[in-house]
């Protein structure tokens, strides 16, 4: 388990001082004795790190909080097949991770009950959730290896279960779900550049914000991709 508390300390000496209180120096002969007590677990109920352990833990936390490009694993490298939908996602992975484009995936999959489940999946958010082992993470390595099928989930930005007629709409750190209306249909508002992204074929004032691709797939039947080129803040 990652110990994020080490990120609060500038260096090891500051970390050591965090285990001491004023009363320690009234009754104990030197700072070394105070440190020894901390190592033995007679202070706060938290892990005590030796200096090299502290630096390793701090480095790990900093990489998680501020991931570098070199630390990113691209799961599309595992794609060796011919499926057109997976190939299209593989071509978009790098651009989504770098947040140059934002791709929304629409899928409709038949369930075991015979009823379909459909959903809109935020590709970048789903990749990032898997990278950091978040809840309900999609195993993108297995998806690109064709060992598992990508399926909509209730945690996606929109999910619809045709058997129960239940719809789930979930905003995330990339998108807000804009209520569907008869004139414009369902839309998502991108939080980065505040552009509205329509996901219907209806013409509306926001159509220029997205490019729609319908892809015939041997694995998924049809997959629809909505690509939004993210406008960088200046």
C-alpha positions as CSV (number, residue, x, y, z in Angstrom):
1,X,0.0,0.0,0.0
2,X,1.3,3.4,-1.0
3,X,2.1,5.7,2.0
4,X,1.2,9.2,0.8
5,X,2.1,10.8,4.1
6,X,5.8,11.0,3.2
7,X,4.9,13.6,0.6
8,X,4.3,16.1,3.4
9,X,8.0,16.2,4.4
10,X,10.7,18.2,2.6
11,X,13.6,15.9,3.7
12,X,14.4,13.0,6.0
13,X,15.3,15.3,8.9
14,X,11.9,16.9,8.8
15,X,10.4,13.5,8.7
16,X,12.3,12.4,11.9
17,X,11.3,15.6,13.7
18,X,7.6,14.7,13.1
19,X,7.9,11.9,15.6
20,X,9.1,14.1,18.4
21,X,7.3,16.3,20.9
22,X,8.6,18.9,23.3
23,X,8.3,16.6,26.3
24,X,10.8,14.2,24.8
25,X,13.7,16.6,25.3
26,X,12.7,17.2,28.9
27,X,13.1,13.6,29.9
28,X,15.4,12.0,27.3
29,X,19.1,12.8,27.1
30,X,19.5,13.3,23.4
31,X,17.9,13.4,20.0
32,X,19.4,9.9,19.1
33,X,17.4,8.4,22.0
34,X,14.2,10.0,20.8
35,X,14.8,8.6,17.3
36,X,15.5,5.1,18.7
37,X,12.1,5.2,20.5
38,X,10.4,6.1,17.2
39,X,12.1,3.2,15.4
40,X,10.9,0.8,18.1
41,X,7.3,2.0,17.6
42,X,6.9,3.9,20.9
43,X,5.6,7.0,19.1
44,X,2.8,7.6,16.6
45,X,1.0,4.5,15.2
46,X,2.6,4.8,11.7
47,X,5.5,3.2,9.8
48,X,9.0,4.4,10.7
49,X,11.3,4.5,7.7
50,X,15.1,4.3,7.6
51,X,16.6,7.1,5.4
52,X,16.9,5.0,2.2
53,X,13.4,3.6,2.7
54,X,12.0,7.1,3.2
55,X,13.6,8.4,-0.1
56,X,12.3,5.4,-2.0
57,X,8.7,5.8,-0.6
58,X,8.8,9.6,-1.3
59,X,10.0,8.9,-4.9
60,X,7.2,6.4,-5.5
61,X,4.5,8.9,-4.2
62,X,5.9,11.7,-6.4
63,X,5.8,9.5,-9.5
64,X,2.1,8.6,-8.7
65,X,1.1,12.2,-8.1
66,X,3.1,13.6,-11.0
67,X,3.5,10.8,-13.6
68,X,6.1,11.5,-16.3
69,X,5.7,10.5,-19.9
70,X,8.5,7.9,-19.6
71,X,6.6,6.2,-16.7
72,X,3.5,5.7,-18.8
73,X,2.8,2.2,-20.2
74,X,0.9,2.2,-23.5
75,X,-1.3,-0.9,-23.5
76,X,-1.9,-0.7,-27.3
77,X,1.6,-2.2,-27.7
78,X,0.0,-5.5,-26.9
79,X,-2.4,-5.3,-29.9
80,X,-1.2,-7.8,-32.5
81,X,-4.6,-8.6,-34.0
82,X,-6.6,-7.3,-37.0
83,X,-9.8,-6.1,-35.4
84,X,-10.6,-2.6,-36.8
85,X,-12.1,-1.2,-33.6
86,X,-9.2,-2.2,-31.5
87,X,-6.8,-0.8,-34.1
88,X,-8.6,2.5,-34.0
89,X,-8.3,2.6,-30.2
90,X,-4.6,1.7,-30.5
91,X,-4.1,4.6,-32.8
92,X,-5.7,7.0,-30.3
93,X,-4.2,5.8,-27.1
94,X,-1.1,8.1,-27.1
95,X,-3.1,11.2,-28.1
96,X,-5.6,10.5,-25.4
97,X,-2.9,10.0,-22.7
98,X,-1.3,13.2,-23.8
99,X,-4.7,14.8,-23.7
100,X,-4.4,16.1,-27.2
101,X,-7.7,14.5,-28.1
102,X,-10.4,13.1,-25.9
103,X,-12.2,10.1,-27.3
104,X,-15.6,8.9,-26.1
105,X,-16.4,5.2,-27.0
106,X,-20.0,4.1,-27.6
107,X,-20.7,0.4,-27.3
108,X,-23.8,-1.8,-27.3
109,X,-23.2,-5.3,-26.0
110,X,-25.7,-8.2,-25.7
111,X,-25.8,-9.5,-22.1
112,X,-26.4,-13.1,-20.9
113,X,-30.1,-12.3,-20.4
114,X,-30.5,-11.5,-24.1
115,X,-30.9,-7.8,-23.4
116,X,-28.4,-5.3,-24.5
117,X,-26.3,-2.9,-22.4
118,X,-25.0,0.3,-23.9
119,X,-22.7,3.0,-22.7
120,X,-20.4,5.9,-23.4
121,X,-16.9,5.3,-22.2
122,X,-14.3,8.0,-21.5
123,X,-11.2,6.4,-23.1
124,X,-8.6,8.5,-21.4
125,X,-10.2,8.2,-17.9
126,X,-10.6,4.5,-18.3
127,X,-6.9,4.0,-19.3
128,X,-5.8,6.1,-16.4
129,X,-8.1,4.3,-13.9
130,X,-6.5,1.0,-15.0
131,X,-2.9,2.4,-14.8
132,X,-3.5,3.4,-11.2
133,X,-5.6,0.3,-10.3
134,X,-8.7,2.2,-9.5
135,X,-12.2,0.8,-8.7
136,X,-13.9,-1.1,-11.6
137,X,-10.8,-0.7,-13.7
138,X,-10.9,-2.1,-17.2
139,X,-8.0,-4.4,-18.0
140,X,-6.8,-2.6,-21.1
141,X,-3.8,-5.0,-21.6
142,X,-6.2,-7.9,-21.8
143,X,-8.6,-5.9,-24.1
144,X,-5.8,-5.2,-26.6
145,X,-4.6,-8.8,-26.4
146,X,-8.2,-9.8,-27.2
147,X,-8.4,-12.0,-24.1
148,X,-11.3,-9.9,-22.8
149,X,-14.1,-7.8,-24.4
150,X,-14.6,-4.2,-23.6
151,X,-18.0,-3.8,-22.0
152,X,-20.0,-0.8,-20.8
153,X,-20.3,-0.4,-17.0
154,X,-22.5,1.5,-14.6
155,X,-19.5,3.6,-13.7
156,X,-19.0,4.9,-17.3
157,X,-20.1,8.5,-18.1
158,X,-23.4,7.1,-19.4
159,X,-24.7,3.5,-19.1
160,X,-28.1,2.1,-20.1
161,X,-29.5,-1.3,-19.3
162,X,-32.2,-2.3,-21.8
163,X,-33.6,-5.0,-19.5
164,X,-34.2,-2.8,-16.4
165,X,-34.6,0.5,-18.4
166,X,-32.2,2.1,-15.9
167,X,-29.8,4.8,-17.0
168,X,-26.7,5.9,-15.1
169,X,-25.0,9.2,-15.8
170,X,-21.7,9.9,-14.1
171,X,-19.6,13.0,-14.5
172,X,-15.9,12.5,-14.1
173,X,-12.8,14.7,-14.1
174,X,-13.0,15.1,-17.9
175,X,-16.7,15.5,-18.5
176,X,-20.0,16.7,-17.2
177,X,-23.1,15.0,-18.6
178,X,-25.4,17.5,-20.2
179,X,-29.1,16.6,-20.0
180,X,-30.4,15.3,-23.3
181,X,-33.0,17.4,-25.0
182,X,-35.2,16.9,-28.2
183,X,-33.4,19.6,-30.1
184,X,-29.7,18.7,-29.5
185,X,-29.8,15.2,-28.0
186,X,-27.3,13.9,-25.5
187,X,-24.1,16.0,-25.0
188,X,-21.0,16.0,-22.7
189,X,-19.2,19.2,-21.6
190,X,-15.4,18.8,-21.6
191,X,-14.1,20.3,-18.4
192,X,-10.7,21.1,-19.9
193,X,-11.9,23.6,-22.6
194,X,-15.6,23.8,-21.7
195,X,-16.7,22.7,-25.2
196,X,-20.0,20.8,-25.6
197,X,-19.6,17.4,-27.3
198,X,-22.7,16.1,-29.0
199,X,-23.0,12.3,-29.5
200,X,-25.9,12.1,-31.8
201,X,-26.2,12.6,-35.6
202,X,-28.4,15.6,-35.2
203,X,-27.0,18.8,-36.6
204,X,-26.5,21.4,-33.9
205,X,-24.3,24.4,-33.1
206,X,-21.7,22.2,-31.4
207,X,-21.2,19.7,-34.2
208,X,-17.8,21.2,-35.1
209,X,-16.4,20.2,-31.7
210,X,-16.3,16.5,-32.5
211,X,-15.6,14.0,-35.2
212,X,-17.7,10.9,-35.3
213,X,-16.4,7.5,-36.6
214,X,-18.5,4.4,-36.9
215,X,-16.3,1.3,-37.1
216,X,-17.4,-2.2,-38.1
217,X,-15.7,-4.7,-35.8
218,X,-15.5,-8.5,-35.9
219,X,-15.4,-8.5,-32.1
220,X,-17.9,-5.7,-31.2
221,X,-20.3,-5.5,-34.2
222,X,-20.2,-1.7,-34.4
223,X,-18.2,0.7,-32.3
224,X,-18.6,4.5,-32.5
225,X,-15.8,6.8,-31.6
226,X,-16.2,10.5,-30.9
227,X,-12.9,12.5,-31.1
228,X,-12.7,15.9,-29.5
229,X,-9.5,17.9,-30.1
230,X,-8.8,19.5,-26.8
231,X,-8.1,23.2,-27.0
232,X,-5.1,24.0,-24.8
233,X,-5.4,26.9,-22.4
234,X,-3.1,29.9,-23.2
